Amino acid sequence: MVTLTVTDVQKEKMVAIKMPHFQIVLLSLLLNGVLSSIIPENHDRRSQVKDLSDLEHQLKGGHNAEYDHEAFLGKEKAHEFDRLTPEQSKQRLGVLVDKIDSNNDGLVTEPEMVAWIKYIQRRYVTEDAKTQWANYELEGAASMSWDYYMERTYGSATDETEMNSETKLHFKEMKDRDYRRFKLADVDYDGKLTFTEYVNFLHPEDAPHMREVVVKETLDDLDKNKDGRISIDEYIVDMWPDMGKETEPEWVTTEREHFEKWRDLNKDGFLDSNEIQHWVMPDDYDHAIAESRHLIYEADSSKDGNLTKREILDHSDLFVGSQATDFGEAFKYSHDEF
C-alpha cells in the first residue's frame, strides 16, 4: 500500500476553505491509504431533513424557477430538460402530466401532485442507495453485516494504531455514528442490513423510526460544550462560522429571532431534544405539500384548485426548463421515457 501524508500546507488549505473537521479527518485517512474510497459523499455530516432542492426557493431578485424544476423533476432530470428545445421540453412535460394524473380524469389534483413530488424525492434516495450498495460488492448477498460494512468502508482504519490521538477520537465518533444508525436501521435485529434497511441507514431523515438518529446527530454536531442542549450561540455559529469576527449580517439577526420565537419553545434559552426534533423534523410542515400548492396556485388559470394538462403546458416554464430558459449550450438527448 502506498502511503501518502497530509502536509502542514495541505492542512492549512483545508482550514482556509473552512472544511469541517470531520472532512479533514476523512481526507487525511484517505490520503494515507487507510480508508476505503467507497465512503459515501458527506459521510461525515449529520443527517438532515432535505428540502426539495439544494437551491434557494426565493432569491433577492424574486422567485427561483430552478427550485421548482428540481422539485418537480429531480435534479438530474431538471438539468436534462434544460438541454432540450422548448418544443421537446413541452412534449416530454405532456407525457409526465399523463403520469401524474393517476386516475386519468384530465385533472391534476393536489393529492396527485403531492404524490408525484414525493415519488421524485423517493427515487433520488433509492438511486443514491443503489449506487452505494453496488460499491460494497456483495456478490449477490441479500444483506450486509456490520463487520463487513466496517471492513469495506474503513478498511485498515479498523486498526487505530497508526492514528494520532485527535484522529483516533474523530474516527471513533464516525464509527459510533455509523453503529447507531446501523442498529436502528436493522429492524429485524439479525445483525445485518438488507437493501431496504440500508436505504434507511443512508438516509435516516426519510424514515420515521430513524428520527432519533437525526436529532442525536444534530445535537452532537452543534452542542460544542457537550451539556446536552444547543445554545443560541451554538445554533448561530453552525450556520455562520464568522460569529464574533465580523458585523452580524441581517439574515443572522433574523435567525436569532427565529431561535427565540419559534425554536426555543419553552423559552429557556436552549434547544433540548424535543425542540431539536420540532426544528429539523417539524410535524406541521411538509415540503411536498407546500410545493404542490405553490405550483397549482401559480398555474391554475381557472382557479378551481386543480390543473388541466393545458394549464400546465401553458405554464411550462414553471415546471420545467429548456434551452430557452437555461441559455446554455444545446445538447442532443434522446426522448427516453421519464
N, C-alpha and C positions, 0 to 999 in steps of 0.2 A: 504494500500500500504506500503510495506516495504521500509524504507528509508535508503539508504547507503550513505556514504560520501567518497569523494576523499581526502585522506590524503596528507600531505605535501610530504611524502615519495613517494607516487604514482605520484604526480606532478613532483617530481624531476626525477623519472624514465622516465616519458613522455618526459621531456626536454632532458634527456640524450640520448634518441634514436632519437632526433630531430623530434618528432612528430609535424606536422603542428598545429598551434594554433586552427584552426577550429576543428581539430580532438580532441584536448584536451577538447574543449568546448562540443563537441558531447559526448565524453566518460563520462565527468563529469555529463552531464544531464541524460545520460542513467543509470549510476551507481546510481544516486539519484532517479531513477524511474520516471523521468519527461518525457523523450522522449519515443516514441514508438520504439520497436525493429525492425520495418519493414523499417527503413530508409535505402535506397539503399546504397550499398557499394560505397565509395568515394563521398557520397552526398555533402560533404563539399568542394570538389575540383572543380576547374573551368573545364568547358568542353574544350576538346582539340580534334583536328582532329587526329584520330588514325592512326598509322601505321598498316600494315597488321599483325603484331605480336609485342608482348612486347619484343621480343628478338632482339639483335643486328644482323644486316644482315652481317656485316663484323667484324671479330674478329682479334686479333693480329696474330693469327696463320693462318689466311686465311678466306675463305668463311664459313658461318654458315648454314649448310644444314637444321637445325631445323627451321630456319626462313622460308625457302621455304616450308617446310612441313606444318607449321601453316598457311601460306598464302594460300596454295593450298587446305588444308583440313579444316581449322579451328582448334583451339587449342585442343578441346576435341577429335575430330576425329584423329588428329595427334597423340595424346597420345594413342588412341586405336590401331592405326596401329603399333605403337612401340611394342605392345604386341603380334603381330601376327608373325607367322613364315614367312620367306621370300616368300615361295610359296603362303601362304594365302594373304600376302600383295600384291603380284603381281596380284593375281586373282581378288582381290577387286579393285585394280587400273584399271584393264582392264574394269571392269563394269563402273567405273567412266568415263573412256575415251569415252565409247559409249554415255554417257550422255552429255559430253562436246561437242562432235561432233553433234551439233544440227541439221544439215542438212543431216547427215548420208552419207557423201561423202567419208568417210575414212580418212579425213584430219582434224586436229585441227588447225584452223587459229588463228591469233592474236585476232580478234574480239571475237571469241568463247572463247578463254582463258580469255580475259578481262571480258566477261560476266560471266564466271564461278567464277572467283575470287571475283567479285563484289557481286555475289549471296551468296558466302560464308560469306562475311562481313555483308550483309543484314540479313542473317539467324542468326548470332550472336546477332545483335541488336534486332531483333524481339523476339528471345527466351529470352533474358535478360529482355525485356519489359514484356513478358508474365508472367515471374516469379514474377516480382514486382507487376504487375497488380493483379495477383491472391491473393497477400498478403493483398490487400485492401478489400477483401471480399465484393464485390459489390452486391452479391446475384442476379446475372442476369441482373443488371442495365447496360445499354449500355454506360453510361458516368459517370463522377465523377466531382462534383462541387469543387470549391476552398475551401469552408468551410469544406466539407467532407475530402478533401485531408489534410487540416491543422490538423483536429482532429485526423485522422488516423496516420498521420506522426509524429506529435509533441505531440499529446495527451494533458496532463495537462500543457505542456510547453507553451500553448497559454496564460496561466496566468503567467505573468512575476514577480509577487510579491515576489516569493521565490528566485529570482536570484539576484546576486550581480551586480554592475554596469558594470563590464567588461564582464561578461557572458551575460548580457542583450544586450550589444552592439553587440556582435558577433552573438547572436541569432537573433537580428534584421537584421543583414547582411544576414544571411542564409534565413530568410523569404523573404527579399526583392529580393534576387536572385531567389528564387523559384517563387515568384509572377511575376517577369519579364519574366521568362521562360513560366509560365502558360499563361500569356496574349498573348504572341507571338504564342504559340502553338495552342491557341484557335482560329482557322482560321475562324470559322463560328460565332464567337462573341456571343455565347449563355451562356457564363459563366461556361461551363463545358468542360471536355476533353473526347472525345471518345478514344478508344484504339489507333487508328491511330494517333490522336493528342498527346496522352500520349507517344508514341514512340518518337516523335519529342521533347517532353518535356524532356524525359530522356536522349536522345542522340541528342542534338541540332546541334552537329557538322556534322550530316548527312543530315540535312535539309537546303536547300538554304535560305528559308525565315527566318531561325533562326540564320543567320550568325552574326547579330549584337549582339546577346547574347554571342557568342563565343568571339568576340572582346571585349565586355564590361567586361566579367568575367576575361579575360586575363589582361586587363588594371587595373581592381580593385585589382587583386592579386599582380601584380608586381609594381604598382605605389605607393610606400610606402609614399612619401611625398604629394600625392594627388594633383599634379599640372596638371593632365590630360594628362601626357605623361610618357614614360618609358626612363629613362636614361641608359647609358651603365652599370653603377654600379648596378642599379636595375635589369637589364637584367642578369648580371653575377651572382649576389648573389642568384637569384631564382634557378639557376642550381648548384651553388657552394656556399653553406652557410658559408664555412670557409674563404671566401674572407677577406683578411686583417689579418688573423690569421696564415696562412701558406704560403710557397713559391708557387707561382702560377704554377700549372702544365701546360704541353704543350697544353692539349686539351682546357683549359680555354683561353690560349693565342690565340688559333685558333678561339674560339668563339668570342673573342674581334674583331678579324679581320673580321669575318663574319658580325658582327654587323655593323662595319664601312663600309665595302664594299658592302654588299648585303641587310642588313636590313634597315639601315638608308638611304633611297632613296634620300632625299633632303639634306643630309649631314649637318644637324643642330645639330647633337649630341644626338638626341632623336628619339623615335618612337611615331608617332601620330596614330590615329585610322586607317587611311588608310594603313599605313606601318605595323601596327599590323596585319591587315587582310591579307596583302600580305605575311606576315611571317607565320601565323598559318593556313591560308587557301589559299595557292597560286593557282591562276588560271592556271598557266603554268606547274603544276606538278600533276600527277595522280599516286598514289601508285600502283593501279591495272594494269595500262598500263606498268609502269616500270617493275613490277614483271613479267608480261606476256612476255615482250620482253626478259627479262633475262632467263626465263625458256626455251623459244623457241630457243634462241641463244645457250644455253648450250646443248640442246638435239637434235638439228636439224643436224643430220649427213649428210644429203643430201644438206644442205644449200640452200633450196628452200623457206625458210621463213614460212614453215608450219611443223606440226608434224604428222607423221603417228602413229598408235597405236603401231607398232613395235618399233619406235624410243623412244616413251615414256616408254614402258616396258623395253627396253634396258638400259634406264637411270632412272630406277625406284627409285634409291636412291636419285635422285634429287627431286622427287615429294613426296615420302612417305618414312616412316621409317619401320623398322621391328625389330624383336629380334636381327637380325644380326647387325643392325646399332645402336640399343638402348643399347645393352649389359645389359638389365635389366632382372628382373625375368619374366618368361613367365606366362601369364595368359590365360585362355581359354575364347575366345569371340565368340559370335555367328556370323554367316555370314548374319546378317540382312542387307537389302539394305541400302545404304548410305542415 
